[in-house]
C-alpha cells in the first residue's frame, strides 16, 4: 500500500530531497516547514507516516510528537542534528519509533520506514492474553486465538483478527481507515480505503447484538472508528 508521508523539516534542501525520493517510491507526500502547519496537515489528512525534524522555528519535534501521540500511533522517525544520547532517548521515550542523525542516506531512511511499518503491522497482539467486556458478553483469548459472543464461539478471518486486535491494543484511539488498512493488510496493498468499511460491517455482524447500534465497533464520523465496551 502506498504510504501518505508527512515531512516536517525547515531546511528546504533536505525537505525537497526526502520528498522527491519518497514520491519516486510511490508515496503521497505532505510538506511542512514548521510545527503549526504540520499539526494542521496531520488533523486534515490521512497521514500514515511522519518524518519529523527535532528542531523547528516555532515548536520542537518533541512537542509535536507529544501532541500527535495523544491521538495516534502513526509511525514517526525523528531527524536530528543532535548526537547527544539524552536527546535521542527523550525522543524515543515520548513516542518516536526511530531517529536518524543528519546527514543521512535516503535509501537508509526508506529502509527504516519499511522496517517500522512491518513491525507496526505485526505488533498487534494485546499485552494481556484474555479479555472480556460487558459482563462476559464478549470474551477473547489471544493465547488460543478464540473469541466468544454470549458464550458461543465466533469465527473471524485473519483480517478481522488484526483489526480487532488493533482496537483492543489501543482502546481509546480513533483509527482512520488508512491506519486500519496499514495494520490489517500487507504493505503492498493498493486498494480503495473504503474496503475497511466492509470488514467493520462484517465484524459488527459477529460481535454486536445490533449491528446498526454498535457497542464495540463505533463510528467516529469524519474520522474513522474506535472501540467501545466496558472491560471486566
N, C-alpha and C positions, 0 to 999 in steps of 0.2 A: 504494500500500500504506500502511495506517495505521502510523505510527511509534510505537514504545514509547520514551517520553522520560523520562529520569531528571533531575529538577530538584533540584540541591543548592544550597540557599540558606537562610541562617539568619534572614533578615528575613521575617517572616510575610506582610506585605502584598505584597512582591514575589513570594514563592513562590506564594501563592494566586492572584495576578493572572495570572502566567505559566501556572499550571496550568489555570485556568479558560479562558483564551484558547485554549490548545492542545487542550483537550478539545473545545471547540467546533469545532475544525478536524478532529476525528476521531482525535486522538492518544490513546493509552493513556498515562497519566501515573503515575510513581512519585515520591514526595517524600522528601527527606532534609534535615535541618537541621544535619547535622554529617558529618564525613568518615567516621567509623567506620560509621555507618548506610548511607552512600552506597555504600561498598565491599561491605557485606553484600548490599545490593539488587543491585548490579552482578553479583556472583557468582551470585545466586539467580535473577535474571530475565533474559529475553532482551531486553536494552536495545539499541535501535538508534540512540539519540542521547542526548547528555548536555549539559545546561546547567549549568555549574559556576561557583559563586561563588569568587572568588580568596581571600577572607578568611573563614574559618570558625572556630568556637570551639576546635576540637581539632586540626585539621590545615589546612595551607594548600591552596589549589586546586592549586598546583604539585606538592605531594606526592601528591595524589590522582591527578592527571593522569599523573605518572611511574609510579605503580603500575599504572594501567589500561593505559598504553602498553606495558608489558611483556607484556601478554596480549592486547590487542585494538587494532584500528584503528577502533573505533567513533568516529564524529564527535563532537567536543567544541567547544562555544562557551563561552568564559570570560566571566563577568560581573565587572567590576571598578570600584571607585570610584577606583582609582589612574589617573592620566593620564600618569605618567612613562614616557618611551619605553622605558627599560630593563626596566620591569615587563611591558610589552606584549611586547617582544622575547623576554623569558625565557619567557613563556607559550607563544608560538609555537614557540620553539626546542625545548621539551620535548614538543611534540606536539599542542598545541591547534590546531584548524583555523581559528578566528577568535576575536575578542573584541569585547565591547561595553561601553562605559563607562556607568555609571549617571548619571542616569536615561536610560532608553531607550524606544523605541517598540516595543510588542508586535507591530505589523504588520511593522516592520523586522526584528525578531528572527525572526519566522516566515519572512520572505522570505530572510533569510540562511541559515536552516536548509535551505530548499529548494535554494538555490544549492549549498551544501556537499553535499547528498545527490545532486544531479545530477552534481556533479564527482566524487564518490566512485564513482558508477556508471560514469562514463566513463573514470576514471583507472585502468584495469586493465592496460594493456599493460606487461609487464615491461621493466626497464631495458635488458637485452640483447636482441638480435634472434634469436639462435639458442641453443637449449639441447639437451642430450642427457643421458640418465640410464642407469645400469646397463649400461655397455659398449654404448651406442647401441641398447639395446632400445627406448627411446622417444626420439624426436627431434622438436623443434618449431622451426619457422622462423616467427617472428612477423612478420617483414617481408613474407613471401609468404603468410602465413596457411596454412601447411602443417604437417601432423603425420604422423609415420611410426611404425608399430609393426613391429619386426623388418624394417625396410626397405620395408614396404608402406604406401601412403598410406591415411589414415583420413578419413572424412567426419564432421565434427562440426556439430551445429546451432548457431545463434548463442548460445543459452542455454548450451550445453555449452562453447563457447569462452570465454564470460565466466566461468563457474565455474572452469574450468581455469586461466585467466589469473589469477584472484584467488589461487588456491592457489600458483601459481608466483611471483607477485609477493611473497607473504608466506609463504615455505616453512615457517617454524617456527610459524606461527599456527594455533590451533584455531578454526575458524569455526563459529559456531552456525548453525542453519537460518535464523533471522531475518536474520543478516548476509549469508548467501549469497543469500537472496531479494532483499534490498536492493541487492546488487551485480548480480544477473543479470536482474532484472525491472524493468519501468517503475515509477516511484514510485506510480502509482495502483493497482498490483496489490493485490488484497484477497482472495487465495485462502488455502487451507489451507497451513500451513508444511511439512507432510509432502510437499508436491509436490516439494520439493528432493530427497527420498529417491529418487524415481523418476528424476530426472535423474542423480543419482550412480550409481544402478544401471545406467542406460544407458551412462554414461561408462565404468564398470568393464568392461562387456562389450567395449568398444572398446580400452581401454588396458591391461587386465590379462591375464596369462596364465591365471589362475584367478580369476574374479570373486568367488568365495567366500573366497579367501585373498588379498585385495588387497595389493599392494606400494606402489602410488602413492596411491590414494584410501582412506585409512584412517579407520575409525570410531573416535571417542573417546567411549566410552559415557557417556551422561548429559549430553554437551555438544554434540557435532556431528562435524565431520570435519577432517582435516588431511592435508597432502601428505607422502608418503614418497619413496623413491627416492634413489639416490646420484648426484649431479650430476658430470658429467665436466668 
